[in-house]
């Protein structure tokens, strides 16, 4: 009788790179309206390196690609004209970057602050087109006590869909979608649709 080698019985821990590659959800970046990077996650860092390599030929660590900074500028210009919170709720900009073989979709949102635009934030989500988003995972569902239908609504919100599009996909009325979003906002303590995304994606 002989013991099996530890390498055969104990799985090796995954490297950070392997975990990044397995993640199917979007990368998250949060900027101030003066374009200071406040938050980024490993998936966003990986996609930024890929975009930098596409533009310049060699990847650079810790560098925000020019295309992302230009996108931030576009978002700031747009949200400066949106003074009321209601104007921000359906606000979203989109931009495609990367390569034709591996395109990367950037989606930009404004996160308003009652103190004014200087204290507001810019949320950018980035993902490879065609890769599914696991936005409303079981972890998110349990944390915010979401129902199955609320979970489905959040998944469609993350795609940038309107209430009408969500209603059609779920075979419910737009008013029912609005009620679900109202309940989701209460559970996530968010005041806007983009605030909901910021809560669940950064949870």
C-alpha positions as CSV (number, residue, x, y, z in Angstrom):
1,X,0.0,0.0,0.0
2,X,1.4,3.4,-0.9
3,X,0.1,6.9,-0.5
4,X,-0.7,8.9,-3.6
5,X,1.6,11.9,-4.2
6,X,0.1,15.1,-2.9
7,X,0.2,16.6,-6.4
8,X,-2.3,14.0,-7.5
9,X,-4.8,14.3,-4.7
10,X,-4.6,18.0,-3.9
11,X,-5.7,20.4,-6.6
12,X,-3.3,23.3,-7.3
13,X,-4.6,26.7,-6.4
14,X,-5.6,28.8,-9.5
15,X,-3.4,31.7,-10.4
16,X,-4.9,35.2,-10.5
17,X,-4.5,35.1,-14.3
18,X,-6.5,31.9,-14.5
19,X,-9.3,33.4,-12.4
20,X,-9.4,36.4,-14.6
21,X,-9.7,34.2,-17.7
22,X,-12.6,32.3,-16.1
23,X,-14.6,35.3,-15.2
24,X,-17.3,35.9,-17.7
25,X,-18.7,39.1,-16.3
26,X,-17.7,42.7,-17.2
27,X,-14.7,44.5,-15.9
28,X,-15.4,47.5,-13.7
29,X,-13.7,50.9,-13.6
30,X,-14.9,53.9,-11.6
31,X,-13.5,57.4,-12.2
32,X,-14.0,60.8,-10.7
33,X,-15.3,63.5,-13.0
34,X,-11.7,64.8,-13.0
35,X,-10.7,61.4,-14.5
36,X,-9.0,60.1,-11.4
37,X,-9.2,56.3,-11.4
38,X,-10.9,55.3,-8.1
39,X,-11.5,51.6,-8.6
40,X,-10.7,48.9,-11.0
41,X,-10.9,45.1,-10.9
42,X,-8.7,42.3,-12.3
43,X,-11.0,41.8,-15.3
44,X,-10.8,45.5,-16.3
45,X,-7.1,45.5,-15.8
46,X,-6.7,42.5,-18.2
47,X,-9.0,44.2,-20.8
48,X,-7.1,47.5,-20.5
49,X,-3.8,45.7,-21.1
50,X,-5.3,44.1,-24.2
51,X,-6.6,47.4,-25.5
52,X,-3.2,49.0,-24.9
53,X,-1.5,46.2,-26.8
54,X,-3.9,46.6,-29.7
55,X,-3.1,50.3,-29.9
56,X,0.6,50.3,-29.3
57,X,1.8,46.8,-29.9
58,X,3.1,46.1,-26.3
59,X,1.0,45.8,-23.2
60,X,1.6,48.2,-20.3
61,X,0.7,47.5,-16.7
62,X,-1.1,50.2,-14.7
63,X,-1.9,52.3,-17.7
64,X,-5.5,53.4,-18.6
65,X,-5.7,53.1,-22.4
66,X,-6.3,56.4,-24.3
67,X,-9.6,55.0,-25.7
68,X,-10.9,54.7,-22.1
69,X,-9.8,58.2,-21.1
70,X,-11.5,59.6,-24.3
71,X,-14.6,57.7,-23.4
72,X,-14.5,59.3,-19.9
73,X,-14.4,62.7,-21.5
74,X,-17.4,61.9,-23.7
75,X,-19.3,60.8,-20.6
76,X,-18.4,63.9,-18.6
77,X,-19.5,66.2,-21.5
78,X,-22.8,64.3,-21.6
79,X,-23.6,64.3,-17.9
80,X,-22.8,68.0,-17.5
81,X,-26.1,68.7,-19.2
82,X,-28.0,66.3,-17.0
83,X,-28.7,68.1,-13.8
84,X,-31.7,66.0,-12.6
85,X,-31.4,62.5,-11.2
86,X,-34.2,61.4,-13.5
87,X,-32.1,62.4,-16.5
88,X,-29.4,60.0,-15.5
89,X,-31.5,56.9,-15.1
90,X,-31.6,55.9,-18.8
91,X,-28.2,57.5,-19.6
92,X,-25.7,55.2,-21.2
93,X,-22.9,55.6,-23.7
94,X,-21.4,52.8,-25.7
95,X,-18.1,52.4,-27.5
96,X,-16.5,49.5,-29.2
97,X,-12.7,48.9,-28.9
98,X,-10.3,46.0,-29.2
99,X,-10.0,44.1,-32.5
100,X,-12.4,42.7,-35.0
101,X,-11.6,39.2,-33.7
102,X,-11.8,40.1,-30.0
103,X,-14.0,43.3,-29.8
104,X,-14.4,44.9,-26.4
105,X,-17.6,46.8,-25.6
106,X,-17.3,49.8,-23.3
107,X,-20.5,51.0,-21.5
108,X,-20.4,54.3,-19.6
109,X,-22.8,55.6,-16.9
110,X,-22.9,58.7,-14.8
111,X,-23.4,58.2,-11.1
112,X,-24.9,61.5,-9.7
113,X,-24.1,63.0,-6.4
114,X,-26.4,65.6,-4.7
115,X,-23.3,67.8,-4.1
116,X,-22.9,68.3,-7.8
117,X,-20.9,67.0,-10.8
118,X,-17.5,67.4,-9.0
119,X,-18.6,64.7,-6.5
120,X,-20.3,62.5,-9.1
121,X,-18.7,59.4,-10.6
122,X,-18.2,57.8,-13.9
123,X,-18.8,54.0,-14.1
124,X,-17.3,52.1,-17.0
125,X,-18.1,48.4,-17.7
126,X,-16.1,46.6,-20.3
127,X,-16.5,43.1,-21.7
128,X,-15.7,41.0,-24.7
129,X,-18.6,41.0,-27.0
130,X,-20.2,37.6,-27.0
131,X,-19.2,36.6,-23.5
132,X,-22.1,36.1,-21.1
133,X,-22.4,38.3,-18.0
134,X,-23.0,36.6,-14.7
135,X,-24.4,39.7,-13.0
136,X,-27.1,38.3,-10.9
137,X,-25.2,35.3,-9.4
138,X,-26.4,33.2,-6.5
139,X,-24.1,35.3,-4.3
140,X,-25.7,38.6,-5.5
141,X,-29.2,37.1,-5.2
142,X,-28.7,36.0,-1.6
143,X,-26.9,39.2,-0.5
144,X,-29.7,41.5,-1.7
145,X,-32.6,39.0,-1.2
146,X,-33.6,39.1,-4.8
147,X,-36.4,37.1,-6.4
148,X,-35.8,35.1,-9.6
149,X,-37.7,37.7,-11.6
150,X,-35.7,40.6,-10.0
151,X,-32.5,38.7,-10.8
152,X,-33.6,38.4,-14.5
153,X,-34.4,42.2,-14.6
154,X,-30.9,43.0,-13.3
155,X,-29.3,40.8,-16.0
156,X,-31.1,42.8,-18.7
157,X,-30.3,46.1,-17.0
158,X,-26.6,45.2,-17.3
159,X,-27.1,44.9,-21.0
160,X,-28.3,48.4,-21.2
161,X,-31.8,47.4,-22.2
162,X,-34.8,49.8,-21.8
163,X,-37.9,49.0,-19.7
164,X,-39.7,48.2,-23.0
165,X,-37.0,45.7,-24.1
166,X,-37.0,44.1,-20.7
167,X,-40.7,43.8,-20.7
168,X,-40.7,42.1,-24.1
169,X,-38.0,39.7,-23.1
170,X,-39.7,38.6,-19.9
171,X,-43.2,38.8,-21.3
172,X,-44.5,41.2,-18.7
173,X,-45.7,44.8,-18.9
174,X,-43.5,47.9,-18.7
175,X,-45.3,48.9,-15.5
176,X,-44.3,45.5,-14.0
177,X,-40.7,46.1,-15.0
178,X,-40.9,49.5,-13.3
179,X,-42.2,47.9,-10.1
180,X,-39.4,45.3,-10.1
181,X,-36.8,48.0,-10.6
182,X,-38.3,50.0,-7.7
183,X,-38.1,46.9,-5.5
184,X,-34.5,46.2,-6.6
185,X,-33.5,49.8,-5.8
186,X,-35.0,49.5,-2.3
187,X,-33.1,46.2,-1.7
188,X,-29.8,47.5,-3.0
189,X,-30.2,51.0,-1.5
190,X,-29.7,52.6,-4.9
191,X,-31.5,55.7,-6.3
192,X,-31.0,55.0,-10.0
193,X,-30.7,52.2,-12.4
194,X,-26.9,52.7,-12.7
195,X,-26.7,52.8,-9.0
196,X,-28.2,49.3,-8.9
197,X,-25.5,48.1,-11.4
198,X,-22.8,49.7,-9.3
199,X,-24.0,47.9,-6.2
200,X,-24.4,44.4,-7.7
201,X,-21.3,44.5,-9.9
202,X,-19.0,45.7,-7.1
203,X,-20.5,43.4,-4.5
